[in-house]
Amino acid sequence: MNFVQKKILFISPYFFGYEKAIAARLRELGAEVDFYNERPSDTIITKGMIRVKSKLYRKKILRYYEKLWQNLEKKNYDYFLLIKGESIPLSFLEKFASANPNTNKIFYSYDAAAEYPKFLKLYNFFDSNFTFEPSDAKKYHLHFRPLFFLEDYKLSEKISPPKFNVAFIGTAHTDRYLIGEKVRGLCSERGFKSFFYYYAPGKLAFVLKRIFDKNLQHFDMNRLSFSKLKHSEIAEIYRDSFSVLDINKPFQNGLTMRTFEALASGKKLLTTNGDIKNYPFYHPENIHILDRNDIEINADFFQTEFRALDASILEKMSLDSWLHCLFYQNQDDYWGIKQNFN
């Protein structure tokens, strides 16, 4: 990939530092990157107001993008990369497209359209639309590209014996706590050591969310953490673990970042996402699929070592491959979504 002298406008929400890693890698590859947060701010109130589509907050969003436009209107970009697009006004996209007819515009979603129906209004503004959700790729004729892992997680020296048989690190949402605690209980019954870290961005926001989400009403607040772990800290916990637990949202089939980070770390994966069987790297020795409605753990899974992935597969799972896919050549055939694109 050669991004030397390429100018890129990159708009994305903050999502656990991945946006910083993407921008940093593009700069390392020679690009000039202008990054802007997709949201006017990242407070819990802001996120909540965006989700409920408040008309009052819409004015703040429009003012934010009007100010952003003042910084952009005299610039010429080779590429415009938008990730998620939950709050970006359609009027901004119209204005940008009109002023930059030669810019290659790319949209990527790491959520499903069923959860964010606004995505359906965004597709027409972009030259290339990518999603991590296989069903969306088929239904809306989008390019399919799963997520990636960062270099922090690449296979490192093994700790023998590992400190933990199972490790889970993730945001507290949907039925994650209910499933996580069932897995933790099964680990305790089998004499397995486990590490669980449930994260929430704020105590007040979580308390309010519990009112509407019955799954969270069972949550033991003493098991909740409000400090976000760094990627280096997560990678160290994975290094000390035999396997990593992944609990996807029940209405999504797209694979989480955790999937790629665990496998890149050379760790086995326990996952509730049965769709993982359709991916090139799937192997039952490495990946144990859990039925979220009837959690059982096969003890034999912990008796065999991780089956090393081919270098070519690891390369396809990397951030560099993700960038190459979005900016240069789609990978629909490799990832198993075969269809005709306009």
C-alpha positions in Angstrom: 0.0 0.0 0.0 1.2 3.4 -0.9 -0.5 6.4 0.7 2.4 8.8 0.1 1.0 12.3 -0.5 -2.5 11.0 -0.2 -4.9 13.3 1.8 -7.5 11.5 3.9 -10.5 12.9 5.7 -11.3 10.4 8.5 -14.5 10.8 10.6 -15.3 8.2 13.2 -16.6 7.9 16.8 -14.0 7.1 19.4 -14.1 3.3 19.9 -11.6 2.1 22.4 -8.6 3.7 20.6 -9.1 1.8 17.4 -9.7 5.0 15.5 -6.3 6.3 16.7 -4.6 3.1 15.6 -6.2 3.4 12.1 -5.2 7.1 11.7 -1.6 6.3 13.0 -1.1 3.4 10.6 -2.3 5.5 7.6 0.2 8.2 8.6 2.9 5.6 8.9 2.1 4.5 5.4 2.6 8.1 4.2 -0.9 9.6 4.3 -1.9 13.1 5.5 -4.9 12.4 7.8 -7.4 14.9 9.2 -9.3 13.0 11.9 -12.5 14.3 13.5 -14.7 12.8 16.1 -18.1 11.9 14.6 -19.9 13.1 17.7 -19.8 16.7 19.0 -18.5 15.3 22.3 -18.1 11.9 23.9 -20.0 12.4 27.1 -22.6 9.9 28.2 -25.3 12.5 27.8 -24.2 13.2 24.2 -24.3 9.5 23.3 -27.7 9.1 24.9 -29.1 12.1 23.2 -27.9 10.9 19.8 -29.4 7.5 20.4 -32.9 8.9 21.2 -32.6 11.3 18.2 -33.4 14.4 20.2 -34.5 17.4 18.1 -32.9 19.7 20.6 -29.5 18.0 20.3 -29.8 17.9 16.5 -29.1 21.7 16.6 -25.8 21.1 18.4 -24.9 18.4 15.9 -25.6 20.7 13.0 -23.5 23.5 14.6 -20.7 21.1 15.1 -20.6 20.0 11.5 -21.0 23.6 10.2 -17.8 24.5 12.1 -16.2 21.3 10.8 -17.1 22.3 7.3 -15.3 25.7 7.7 -12.1 23.7 8.3 -12.7 21.5 5.3 -14.3 23.5 2.5 -11.0 24.8 1.0 -9.2 21.4 1.3 -9.0 18.7 -1.4 -9.0 15.1 -0.3 -8.1 11.9 -2.1 -10.2 9.8 0.3 -13.0 10.3 2.8 -13.4 7.4 5.3 -16.5 7.4 7.5 -16.9 4.8 10.2 -20.4 4.2 11.7 -22.0 7.5 10.8 -24.6 7.5 13.6 -24.7 11.2 14.1 -23.3 12.7 10.8 -26.0 14.9 9.1 -27.0 13.9 5.6 -26.7 17.6 4.7 -23.0 17.5 5.5 -22.6 14.5 3.2 -24.4 16.2 0.4 -22.3 19.3 0.8 -19.1 17.3 0.8 -20.0 15.3 -2.2 -20.9 18.4 -4.2 -17.6 20.1 -3.3 -15.4 17.0 -3.7 -16.6 15.1 -6.8 -13.3 13.4 -7.3 -12.8 12.2 -3.7 -13.1 8.4 -3.1 -15.7 8.1 -0.4 -15.7 5.0 1.8 -18.2 3.9 4.5 -17.5 1.2 7.1 -19.9 -0.1 9.7 -19.1 -2.3 12.7 -22.8 -2.5 13.7 -25.8 -4.0 12.1 -28.4 -2.0 10.1 -31.1 -3.6 12.2 -29.7 -1.7 15.2 -28.9 1.5 13.3 -31.4 1.9 10.4 -29.8 5.3 9.5 -27.1 3.3 7.7 -29.6 2.7 4.9 -29.6 6.5 4.2 -25.8 6.7 4.1 -25.0 4.2 1.4 -25.9 6.4 -1.6 -23.4 9.0 -0.5 -20.4 6.7 -0.8 -18.5 5.0 -3.6 -17.8 1.9 -1.5 -19.8 0.6 1.4 -18.4 -2.0 3.8 -19.9 -3.9 6.7 -18.8 -6.4 9.3 -22.3 -7.9 9.3 -22.6 -10.7 6.7 -26.4 -10.6 6.5 -26.3 -6.8 5.8 -23.8 -7.4 3.0 -26.1 -9.9 1.3 -29.3 -7.9 1.9 -28.1 -4.5 0.9 -25.4 -5.5 -1.6 -22.5 -4.2 0.4 -18.9 -5.2 0.5 -18.1 -7.6 3.4 -15.0 -7.1 5.5 -14.7 -8.3 9.1 -12.8 -6.4 11.7 -9.1 -6.8 12.5 -6.5 -7.1 15.3 -3.8 -4.6 16.4 -0.1 -5.4 16.6 -0.4 -5.4 20.4 -2.2 -8.7 20.2 0.1 -10.6 17.9 1.3 -14.0 19.1 3.7 -13.5 22.0 5.7 -15.7 24.3 3.4 -18.3 26.0 3.0 -18.3 29.8 3.1 -21.9 31.0 1.1 -22.8 32.8 -1.4 -19.9 32.1 -2.8 -18.0 35.0 -6.3 -18.3 33.7 -8.2 -21.0 31.8 -10.8 -18.4 30.6 -10.6 -14.6 30.4 -13.4 -12.1 29.5 -13.0 -8.4 29.0 -15.9 -6.5 27.5 -18.5 -3.7 27.8 -21.6 -4.5 29.9 -24.6 -4.8 27.6 -27.5 -7.0 26.5 -27.1 -10.5 28.0 -23.4 -10.5 28.5 -23.4 -10.5 32.3 -26.0 -13.4 32.4 -23.9 -15.5 30.0 -20.6 -14.5 31.5 -21.7 -15.5 35.0 -22.9 -18.9 33.8 -19.5 -19.5 32.2 -17.7 -18.3 35.4 -19.9 -20.6 37.4 -19.0 -23.6 35.2 -15.3 -22.7 35.4 -15.6 -22.7 39.2 -17.3 -26.1 39.2 -14.5 -27.6 37.0 -11.7 -26.0 39.1 -10.8 -23.6 36.2 -9.3 -20.2 37.0 -11.1 -17.3 35.3 -10.7 -13.6 34.8 -13.8 -11.4 34.2 -13.8 -7.6 33.5 -17.1 -6.0 32.8 -16.7 -2.4 31.7 -19.2 0.5 31.7 -18.3 4.1 30.6 -20.1 5.7 33.6 -22.0 4.7 36.8 -25.0 7.0 36.3 -25.4 6.0 32.7 -25.4 2.3 33.7 -27.9 2.8 36.4 -30.3 4.6 34.0 -29.7 1.9 31.4 -30.7 -0.8 34.0 -34.1 0.7 34.2 -34.9 -0.2 30.5 -32.7 -3.3 30.0 -34.0 -6.3 32.1 -30.7 -8.2 31.4 -28.8 -5.5 33.3 -31.1 -5.6 36.3 -29.4 -8.7 37.6 -26.0 -7.1 37.4 -23.9 -7.1 40.6 -22.6 -3.5 40.6 -19.6 -4.6 42.6 -18.4 -6.6 39.6 -18.6 -3.6 37.3 -15.5 -1.5 36.4 -15.5 2.1 35.1 -11.9 2.2 34.1 -11.1 1.5 30.4 -8.2 -0.9 30.0 -5.4 -0.1 27.5 -4.8 -2.5 24.6 -1.4 -3.3 26.1 -3.1 -4.3 29.4 -5.7 -6.5 27.6 -3.0 -8.1 25.5 -1.1 -9.0 28.7 -4.2 -10.6 30.2 -4.7 -12.6 27.0 -1.1 -13.7 27.2 -1.7 -15.0 30.7 -4.8 -17.0 29.6 -5.5 -20.3 27.9 -8.7 -19.1 26.2 -10.8 -16.0 25.7 -14.6 -15.7 26.0 -16.5 -13.8 23.4 -20.2 -12.9 23.8 -21.7 -11.2 20.8 -24.8 -9.1 20.8 -27.8 -11.5 20.3 -29.0 -9.6 17.2 -25.6 -9.4 15.5 -23.6 -12.1 13.5 -20.6 -9.9 12.7 -17.5 -11.0 14.5 -16.2 -8.8 17.4 -12.7 -7.4 17.6 -12.2 -9.8 20.5 -12.4 -12.7 18.0 -9.4 -11.5 16.0 -7.4 -10.3 19.0 -7.7 -13.7 20.8 -6.8 -15.8 17.8 -3.9 -13.4 16.9 -2.7 -13.9 20.4 -2.6 -17.6 19.9 -5.5 -18.2 22.3 -8.5 -20.5 22.0 -11.9 -18.9 21.8 -15.2 -19.6 23.5 -17.9 -17.8 21.6 -21.7 -17.5 21.4 -21.4 -16.5 17.7 -22.2 -19.7 15.7 -21.7 -17.8 12.4 -17.9 -18.1 13.0 -18.1 -21.5 11.3 -18.3 -19.6 8.0 -14.9 -17.9 8.3 -11.7 -19.2 6.7 -9.9 -19.4 10.1 -12.5 -21.5 11.8 -11.3 -24.8 13.4 -13.1 -26.7 16.2 -9.8 -27.3 18.0 -9.4 -23.5 18.5 -13.0 -22.4 18.7 -15.7 -23.7 20.9 -19.2 -22.5 20.1 -21.5 -21.9 23.0 -25.3 -22.0 22.9 -26.3 -18.8 24.7 -29.6 -20.5 25.8 -27.9 -23.6 27.1 -24.4 -22.9 28.2 -22.1 -25.9 28.4 -18.3 -26.1 28.3 -16.6 -29.1 26.8 -13.7 -29.9 29.2 -11.8 -31.7 26.3 -11.4 -28.3 24.7 -8.9 -27.4 27.3 -6.9 -30.6 26.9 -5.3 -29.7 23.5 -3.1 -26.8 22.5 -4.0 -24.0 20.2 -3.7 -24.9 16.5 -1.4 -22.3 14.9 -3.0 -20.3 12.2 -1.3 -20.0 8.8 0.6 -16.8 8.2 -1.6 -16.0 5.2 -4.7 -16.1 7.4 -3.2 -14.0 10.1 -2.2 -11.4 7.4 -5.8 -11.2 6.2 -7.0 -10.6 9.8 -4.6 -7.7 10.3 -5.2 -3.9 10.3 -3.1 -3.6 7.2 -5.3 -6.0 5.3 -8.4 -4.2 6.5 -7.0 -0.9 5.1 -6.0 -2.5 1.8 -9.5 -3.9 1.5 -11.2 -0.6 2.1 -8.9 1.7 0.1 -7.6 -0.6 -2.7 -9.3 -4.0 -3.3 -12.3 -5.6 -1.7 -12.0 -9.1 -0.3 -15.5 -10.3 -0.8 -14.4 -13.6 -2.4 -11.9 -14.4 0.4 -14.4 -13.8 3.2 -17.1 -15.9 1.5 -19.6 -13.3 0.4 -20.0 -13.9 -3.4 -22.4 -11.6 -5.2 -22.6 -9.0 -7.9 -21.8 -5.4 -7.0 -22.8 -2.3 -8.9 
